[in-house]
C-alpha cells in the first residue's frame, strides 16, 4: 500500500500544516540478536503506518526518522526532522515474555508527555508486532493531541488556527457537560469559518450538533433542523477527505439513525478498515451495533475499545452498560453505569443506564434514585420521546429497557 494513501492533505488558511508532527525512532533492543533488532525496527515501522491513518497528526516518514537513534541528542533530532514530538522506546525479551517501554517527548521543551509499558507473550513474531503497533498507535494519537492542547493553551485567542480551535473544542467536548458542549460548538464553528477545507473541523462540528440533538442541553434537543445541519457537516467532511475514518463513521451512524442500519453499519465497517485503531470510530460502531440489535457484537466492540483506550470516557461506560444489560450480565452493566455516573453525574445516558441496570440487578432503590436524578436533569423526559430521538431497529429492545424505566417511576 502506498505511503501517500494515508497522508492527509490538510492545509490551514495560513498555508502551513497546523497538525502536530511525530517522529518515531527504531526501538532499542536489549540484545544483539538479529531477530530482536529486526523486531525493534519492525514494530516502529508498524507504529508509523498505523499512526499515519489519523488525519489530525503528521508523521515523519521512516526514511527520515530512522536516520536517528536514541543516542542522538534531542536538539539535533528536532533540527534534523522538524518534528514537534518524538516517540522512542526499548524492547526487551525475557524467555517467553516481551516488554515494550515507550515515551513521548516534547522536542520543544524536552518534557516527557507520556510513558507506557506493553507486555506480550513471545510467540508469533508478526502477530506480536501488529498487536503492539496497534496499541501504541491508538494511545499515542490521543496523547499527542493532549500534548498539542497543552501547547496551544499558551497562544492568545487571536492567533489560534483551525487546528488549535479543533483541539480546544475536543477538550471542551470531553468534559461531557452543557458548558463544555456550548464552548466546543462555538470553537468548531470558528474552525470551519477559519478554514472551510479542514475536514476534521467539519466532523467535530457534526459530532457536537448531534450531541445538542440528543442531550437535554436546550431547545435544540430533538430539533430535526439540528440533525440536518449535522448531516450536512459530516457529508462535507467526507467530501473533503474520503479516507478520514472518523467522518466516515459519523456518516454511517447518521445513515443508521435514519433507519437504514445495514448501510450504516457497512459504512462504519469501511471506516474501521481505513483506521482500525481509531477509538472514536470503534465507539460509534459499538453503539450502532447495539441499536441494530447486535448486542453480543456490540459488547465485543466495547471490549476492544477498552483495550485501545483503557482510560475511556463516561459515555463509553454508559453505552457498554447497555450492551452488558442486553447480554444478561446485569452486575457488569450496573458496575459500568455506576462508573459513568460517578465521573459525569449530569450526563443523561449515565443516569438512564444506571436506572435500567440497577432495576435489572434488583437494586430498586438505586434505580428510583437514579430516575429522580434524571428527571432533575431533564424535567421533560419521557420514555417515548427518548426513543424517538435515539431510535432502535427492534421494538422489543426498546420495550426491554422501557420496562425498567417505568418500574423506576419514569413517565411513558
C-alpha positions as CSV (number, residue, x, y, z in Angstrom):
1,X,0.0,0.0,0.0
2,X,1.4,3.4,-0.9
3,X,2.5,5.6,1.9
4,X,0.7,8.6,0.4
5,X,-2.6,6.7,0.7
6,X,-2.8,7.7,4.3
7,X,-1.2,11.2,4.1
8,X,-4.0,13.8,4.6
9,X,-3.8,16.9,2.5
10,X,-4.6,19.2,5.4
11,X,-3.8,22.9,4.9
12,X,-4.7,25.9,7.0
13,X,-5.7,29.3,5.9
14,X,-2.1,30.4,6.8
15,X,-0.7,28.0,4.2
16,X,1.0,25.6,6.6
17,X,0.2,22.2,8.1
18,X,-1.2,23.0,11.5
19,X,-1.0,19.4,12.8
20,X,1.5,18.3,15.5
21,X,4.2,16.2,13.9
22,X,5.6,13.0,15.5
23,X,8.8,11.2,14.7
24,X,9.2,7.5,15.7
25,X,12.7,6.1,16.2
26,X,13.6,2.5,15.9
27,X,13.0,0.8,19.2
28,X,16.2,-0.1,21.1
29,X,16.7,-3.8,21.8
30,X,18.4,-5.3,24.9
31,X,20.3,-8.0,22.9
32,X,22.4,-8.1,19.8
33,X,20.1,-10.8,18.3
34,X,19.3,-10.1,14.6
35,X,15.7,-11.2,15.3
36,X,15.3,-8.7,18.2
37,X,16.9,-5.9,16.2
38,X,14.6,-6.6,13.3
39,X,11.6,-6.7,15.6
40,X,12.6,-3.3,17.1
41,X,12.6,-1.7,13.6
42,X,9.5,-3.7,12.5
43,X,7.4,-2.5,15.4
44,X,8.5,1.1,14.9
45,X,7.6,0.9,11.2
46,X,4.2,-0.5,12.0
47,X,3.6,2.2,14.5
48,X,4.4,4.8,11.9
49,X,2.0,3.2,9.4
50,X,-0.8,2.8,12.0
51,X,-0.3,6.4,13.3
52,X,-0.4,7.8,9.8
53,X,-4.0,6.8,9.5
54,X,-5.0,9.5,11.9
55,X,-5.8,12.6,9.8
56,X,-5.0,15.2,12.5
57,X,-1.4,14.0,13.2
58,X,1.5,14.4,10.8
59,X,4.0,11.5,10.9
60,X,7.6,11.9,9.8
61,X,8.5,9.3,7.2
62,X,10.5,6.2,8.2
63,X,13.5,7.0,5.9
64,X,13.9,10.3,7.7
65,X,13.3,9.3,11.3
66,X,15.4,6.1,11.1
67,X,18.5,8.2,10.4
68,X,18.5,9.0,14.1
69,X,18.6,6.7,17.1
70,X,18.1,7.1,20.9
71,X,21.8,8.1,21.4
72,X,21.3,11.4,19.4
73,X,20.5,14.4,21.5
74,X,17.1,16.0,21.3
75,X,18.1,19.4,19.7
76,X,19.8,17.5,16.9
77,X,16.7,15.4,16.3
78,X,14.4,18.4,16.4
79,X,16.6,20.3,13.9
80,X,17.0,17.4,11.6
81,X,13.4,16.2,11.5
82,X,11.5,19.5,12.3
83,X,9.2,17.4,14.5
84,X,7.1,18.5,17.5
85,X,7.2,15.2,19.3
86,X,9.4,12.1,19.5
87,X,8.4,8.6,20.3
88,X,11.2,6.4,21.5
89,X,11.3,3.1,23.3
90,X,13.0,-0.2,24.1
91,X,12.2,-3.8,23.5
92,X,13.3,-6.5,26.0
93,X,12.7,-10.2,25.6
94,X,13.0,-12.4,28.6
95,X,12.2,-16.0,27.9
96,X,8.6,-16.2,26.9
97,X,7.8,-12.6,27.6
98,X,8.3,-9.4,25.5
99,X,8.1,-5.9,27.0
100,X,8.0,-2.7,25.1
101,X,8.5,0.6,27.1
102,X,7.8,3.8,25.2
103,X,7.9,7.5,25.9
104,X,6.6,10.6,24.0
105,X,8.9,13.5,24.3
106,X,8.1,17.2,23.6
107,X,11.0,18.2,21.4
108,X,10.4,21.9,22.2
109,X,10.8,21.5,25.9
110,X,12.4,18.1,26.4
111,X,9.5,17.1,28.7
112,X,8.2,13.6,28.7
113,X,4.4,13.9,27.9
114,X,3.6,10.2,28.1
115,X,5.2,6.9,29.1
116,X,3.7,3.4,28.9
117,X,4.6,-0.2,29.0
118,X,3.2,-3.0,26.9
119,X,3.8,-6.7,27.8
120,X,3.1,-9.6,25.4
121,X,3.8,-13.3,25.5
122,X,6.5,-14.3,23.0
123,X,5.2,-16.3,20.1
124,X,4.3,-15.4,16.5
125,X,6.6,-12.5,15.9
126,X,4.3,-11.0,13.2
127,X,1.3,-11.1,15.5
128,X,3.2,-9.5,18.3
129,X,4.5,-6.8,16.0
130,X,0.9,-6.0,14.8
131,X,-0.6,-6.1,18.2
132,X,1.9,-3.8,19.9
133,X,1.8,-1.4,17.0
134,X,-2.0,-1.2,17.2
135,X,-2.0,-0.5,20.9
136,X,0.8,2.0,20.8
137,X,-0.7,4.0,17.8
138,X,-4.1,4.2,19.4
139,X,-2.8,5.6,22.7
140,X,-0.1,7.7,21.1
141,X,-2.6,9.5,18.9
142,X,-4.6,10.5,22.0
143,X,-1.5,11.5,23.9
144,X,-0.2,13.6,21.0
145,X,-3.4,15.5,20.9
146,X,-3.3,16.1,24.6
147,X,0.3,17.4,24.4
148,X,-0.7,19.7,21.5
149,X,-3.6,21.1,23.6
150,X,-1.1,21.9,26.4
151,X,1.0,23.8,23.8
152,X,-1.9,25.7,22.3
153,X,-3.1,26.9,25.7
154,X,-0.2,29.3,25.7
155,X,-1.4,31.0,22.5
156,X,-3.7,34.1,22.7
157,X,-7.1,33.6,21.1
158,X,-6.4,36.0,18.2
159,X,-3.6,33.7,16.8
160,X,-5.4,30.4,17.1
161,X,-5.6,28.5,13.8
162,X,-8.2,25.9,12.7
163,X,-6.2,23.0,14.3
164,X,-5.8,24.8,17.6
165,X,-9.6,25.6,17.6
166,X,-10.4,21.9,17.0
167,X,-8.0,20.8,19.8
168,X,-9.6,23.1,22.3
169,X,-13.1,22.1,21.0
170,X,-12.4,18.4,21.6
171,X,-11.1,19.1,25.0
172,X,-14.2,21.1,26.0
173,X,-16.5,18.4,24.4
174,X,-14.8,15.7,26.5
175,X,-15.9,17.4,29.7
176,X,-19.3,15.9,28.9
177,X,-21.1,19.0,30.4
178,X,-23.5,21.5,29.0
179,X,-21.0,24.3,29.4
180,X,-18.3,22.3,27.7
181,X,-20.6,21.5,24.8
182,X,-21.5,25.1,24.3
183,X,-17.8,26.1,24.2
184,X,-16.9,23.3,21.9
185,X,-19.6,24.1,19.4
186,X,-18.5,27.7,19.3
187,X,-14.9,26.7,18.7
188,X,-15.9,24.2,16.0
189,X,-17.9,26.9,14.2
190,X,-14.9,29.2,14.4
191,X,-12.6,26.4,13.0
192,X,-14.8,25.8,9.9
193,X,-15.0,29.5,9.3
194,X,-11.3,29.9,9.6
195,X,-10.5,27.0,7.2
196,X,-13.6,25.7,5.3
197,X,-11.4,23.0,3.7
198,X,-10.4,21.3,7.0
199,X,-12.3,18.0,7.1
200,X,-11.5,17.4,10.8
201,X,-13.2,20.6,11.8
202,X,-16.4,19.7,9.9
203,X,-16.5,16.3,11.5
204,X,-16.2,17.8,15.0
205,X,-19.0,20.3,14.2
206,X,-21.2,17.4,13.2
207,X,-20.4,15.4,16.3
208,X,-21.3,18.4,18.5
209,X,-24.5,19.1,16.7
210,X,-25.6,15.5,17.3
211,X,-24.9,15.9,21.0
212,X,-27.2,19.0,21.1
213,X,-29.8,17.0,19.2
214,X,-29.6,14.1,21.8
215,X,-28.7,15.7,25.1
216,X,-31.1,17.8,27.2
217,X,-29.0,20.9,26.9
218,X,-31.5,23.3,25.5
219,X,-34.4,23.7,22.9
220,X,-32.2,22.1,20.2
221,X,-32.9,18.6,21.7
222,X,-34.9,16.7,19.1
223,X,-34.8,19.5,16.6
224,X,-34.6,17.9,13.1
225,X,-33.0,21.1,11.7
226,X,-30.0,20.5,14.0
227,X,-29.8,16.9,12.8
228,X,-29.9,18.1,9.2
229,X,-27.1,20.5,9.9
230,X,-25.1,17.7,11.4
231,X,-25.7,15.5,8.4
232,X,-24.5,18.3,6.0
233,X,-21.4,18.9,8.1
234,X,-20.3,15.3,8.2
235,X,-21.0,15.0,4.4
236,X,-18.8,18.0,3.9
237,X,-16.0,16.3,5.9
238,X,-16.3,13.1,3.9
239,X,-16.3,15.1,0.6
240,X,-13.1,16.9,1.7
241,X,-11.3,13.7,2.8
242,X,-12.9,10.4,1.8
243,X,-10.3,8.5,3.8
244,X,-11.0,10.2,7.1
245,X,-12.3,7.3,9.1
246,X,-13.9,9.3,11.9
247,X,-16.0,11.2,9.4
248,X,-17.0,8.1,7.6
249,X,-18.1,6.6,10.9
250,X,-20.2,9.7,11.7
251,X,-21.8,9.4,8.3
252,X,-22.5,5.7,8.9
253,X,-24.1,6.4,12.3
254,X,-26.4,9.1,10.8
255,X,-27.5,6.7,8.0
256,X,-28.3,4.1,10.7
257,X,-30.2,6.8,12.6
258,X,-32.3,7.4,9.5
259,X,-33.4,3.8,9.7
260,X,-31.0,2.1,7.2
261,X,-28.9,0.1,9.7
262,X,-27.4,-2.2,7.2
263,X,-26.0,0.6,5.0
264,X,-24.9,2.5,8.1
265,X,-23.0,-0.5,9.5
266,X,-21.4,-1.1,6.1
267,X,-20.1,2.5,6.2
268,X,-18.9,2.0,9.7
269,X,-17.0,-1.2,8.8
270,X,-15.3,0.7,5.9
271,X,-14.3,3.4,8.4
272,X,-12.7,0.7,10.6
273,X,-10.9,-0.7,7.6
274,X,-9.5,2.8,7.0
275,X,-8.3,3.1,10.6
276,X,-8.8,0.1,12.9
277,X,-7.1,2.0,15.7
278,X,-9.5,4.9,15.8
279,X,-11.2,4.8,19.2
280,X,-13.9,7.2,18.2
281,X,-14.8,5.1,15.2
282,X,-14.9,1.9,17.2
283,X,-17.1,3.5,19.8
284,X,-19.6,4.7,17.1
285,X,-19.6,1.2,15.6
286,X,-20.2,-0.4,19.0
287,X,-23.1,2.0,19.7
288,X,-24.7,1.4,16.3
289,X,-24.4,-2.4,16.6
290,X,-26.4,-2.2,19.8
291,X,-29.2,-0.1,18.2
292,X,-29.3,-2.5,15.3
293,X,-29.9,-5.3,17.9
294,X,-26.5,-7.0,17.6
295,X,-25.8,-6.9,21.3
296,X,-23.1,-9.6,21.5
297,X,-21.1,-7.9,18.7
298,X,-21.6,-4.6,20.4
299,X,-20.2,-5.9,23.7
300,X,-17.2,-7.4,21.8
301,X,-16.6,-4.0,20.2
302,X,-16.8,-2.2,23.6
303,X,-14.3,-4.7,25.0
304,X,-11.9,-4.0,22.1
305,X,-12.3,-0.2,22.6
306,X,-11.2,-0.7,26.3
307,X,-8.1,-2.4,25.0
308,X,-7.3,0.5,22.7
309,X,-8.3,3.3,25.1
310,X,-8.0,2.0,28.7
311,X,-8.9,5.4,30.2
312,X,-12.1,5.5,28.2
313,X,-14.9,8.1,28.5
314,X,-18.0,8.2,30.7
315,X,-20.2,7.9,27.7
316,X,-18.4,4.7,26.6
317,X,-19.0,3.3,30.1
318,X,-22.8,4.1,29.8
319,X,-23.2,2.5,26.4
320,X,-21.2,-0.5,27.4
321,X,-23.6,-0.9,30.3
322,X,-26.4,-1.1,27.7
323,X,-24.6,-4.0,25.9
324,X,-24.0,-5.8,29.1
325,X,-27.6,-5.4,30.0
326,X,-28.8,-6.9,26.7
327,X,-26.4,-9.8,27.1
328,X,-27.7,-10.6,30.5
329,X,-24.8,-9.6,32.7
330,X,-26.7,-7.2,35.0
331,X,-24.0,-6.9,37.6
332,X,-21.4,-5.8,35.0
333,X,-24.0,-3.4,33.5
334,X,-24.5,-1.9,36.9
335,X,-20.8,-1.5,37.5
336,X,-20.3,0.3,34.2
337,X,-23.3,2.6,34.7
338,X,-22.1,3.5,38.2
339,X,-18.6,4.3,36.8
340,X,-20.3,6.6,34.3
341,X,-22.5,8.4,36.8
342,X,-19.5,8.9,39.2
343,X,-17.5,10.6,36.6
344,X,-20.2,12.5,34.8
345,X,-23.2,12.9,37.2
346,X,-25.0,15.3,34.8
347,X,-24.7,13.2,31.6
348,X,-28.2,11.8,30.8
349,X,-27.0,8.4,29.4
350,X,-25.2,7.7,32.7
351,X,-28.4,8.2,34.7
352,X,-30.6,6.4,32.1
353,X,-28.5,3.3,32.1
354,X,-27.9,3.4,35.8
355,X,-31.7,3.3,36.2
356,X,-32.0,0.4,33.8
357,X,-29.1,-1.6,35.2
358,X,-30.0,-1.1,38.8
359,X,-33.6,-2.2,38.2
360,X,-32.4,-5.3,36.3
361,X,-30.0,-6.2,39.0
362,X,-32.7,-6.0,41.7
363,X,-31.5,-2.7,43.2
364,X,-34.9,-1.0,43.1
365,X,-34.0,1.9,45.5
366,X,-30.9,2.8,43.5
367,X,-32.9,2.7,40.3
368,X,-35.6,5.0,41.7
369,X,-32.9,7.4,43.0
370,X,-31.2,7.4,39.5
371,X,-34.5,8.1,37.8
372,X,-35.1,11.0,40.2
373,X,-31.7,12.5,39.3
374,X,-32.6,12.1,35.6
375,X,-35.8,14.0,36.0
376,X,-34.0,16.7,37.9
377,X,-31.6,17.0,35.0
378,X,-34.3,16.7,32.3
379,X,-37.8,17.6,33.7
380,X,-39.3,16.9,30.2
381,X,-38.0,13.4,30.0
382,X,-40.4,10.8,28.7
383,X,-39.7,7.2,27.5
384,X,-41.4,7.7,24.1
385,X,-39.6,10.9,23.3
386,X,-36.2,9.5,24.3
387,X,-36.5,6.5,22.0
388,X,-37.8,8.8,19.2
389,X,-34.6,10.8,19.4
390,X,-32.4,7.6,19.8
391,X,-34.1,5.0,17.6
392,X,-33.6,1.2,17.7
393,X,-34.2,-1.3,15.0
394,X,-36.1,-3.7,17.2
395,X,-39.2,-2.5,19.2
396,X,-38.6,-5.4,21.6
397,X,-35.2,-3.9,22.6
398,X,-36.9,-0.6,23.4
399,X,-39.6,-2.4,25.5
400,X,-36.9,-4.3,27.3
401,X,-35.4,-1.1,28.5
402,X,-38.7,0.7,29.0
403,X,-39.9,-1.9,31.5
404,X,-37.2,-0.9,33.9
405,X,-37.6,2.8,33.3
406,X,-41.3,2.6,34.1
407,X,-40.5,0.4,37.2
408,X,-38.3,3.3,38.5
409,X,-41.1,5.8,38.0
410,X,-40.2,7.4,34.7
411,X,-43.2,8.5,32.6
412,X,-44.2,7.0,29.3
